[in-house]
Amino acid sequence: MEQLFLLIVLALGGGSTLASSVKIINQGNEALVERFGSYHKKLQPGLNIVVPVLDRIVFRETIREKVLDIPPQKCITRDNVGIEVDAVVYWRIVDMEKAWYKVENLQSAMVNLVLTQIRAEMGQLELDQTFTARTQINEILLQDLDIATDPWGVKVTRVELRDIIPSKAVQESMELQMAAERRKRASILTSEGDRESAVNSAKGKAEAQVLEAEAQQKATILQAEAQQKTIIMQAQAERQQQILQAQATSEALQIIAKILQTEPHAAEALQFLIAQHYLDMGKQIGSSDSSKVMFMDPRSIPGTIEGMRSMIGDR
């Protein structure tokens, strides 16, 4: 029936009617056609035929992703701080019929919806949270807007808060707070540095004292060991000297005894040597630093010599 009516119209209207019945839709766009005031069909990209007079294109729009620039909006945070917030919303039409028939002036409705959602979200946060939780706010706005615009045939793909600007008084207060925080951190770092320096200095002194004490201990031990070795060596030397002296004395006595046995006049010579040695001993005692007065009876010398002579004679 529609084709028959189209042929009749073309026959009556000629070339101008044919030209008006051909509609070309560019790639990435779609169009809605009404007939007698009600929705008839949707035109896809490419060549489309409509019935002149009866059909009318009422809405032509792209289905590609678009950017919605949200102007700065005054908001009040939960701690009663005034801020200005603007945003960017990326969206596209997924259902052309809903976008035209479910809402009037789609873009204006989108802007008002985004502003309402931004004010609602900012009212639930304190000022500091609005700066630190921007990613979470973007995700919450994306979910809420995607759900809210679904009846309009719109898909919200991304929401980005651009600027969050507090009032001038709040900015000055924040700058003072940041300056105080920087001074506080600088003081803390300085005190920590002084403390670490003092601790390191104390550790260094303690380690130096320990090393010095250990060195003194080792030096004392080595000195004691050296003294001990010296004493042992001196004792061994004195012992060896005494042994050598005893051996020399023994050999000398043996030699004297042999001479006395073989030489009959050797006894008188021995008496003379003993007497001379006895006198030399007294002279040495008298010349020492700790000199003592020694009384010697001259008459005792022959007696001493005679005693030694008798000892030699017995041999």
Disulfide bonds with the S-S distance in Angstrom:
none
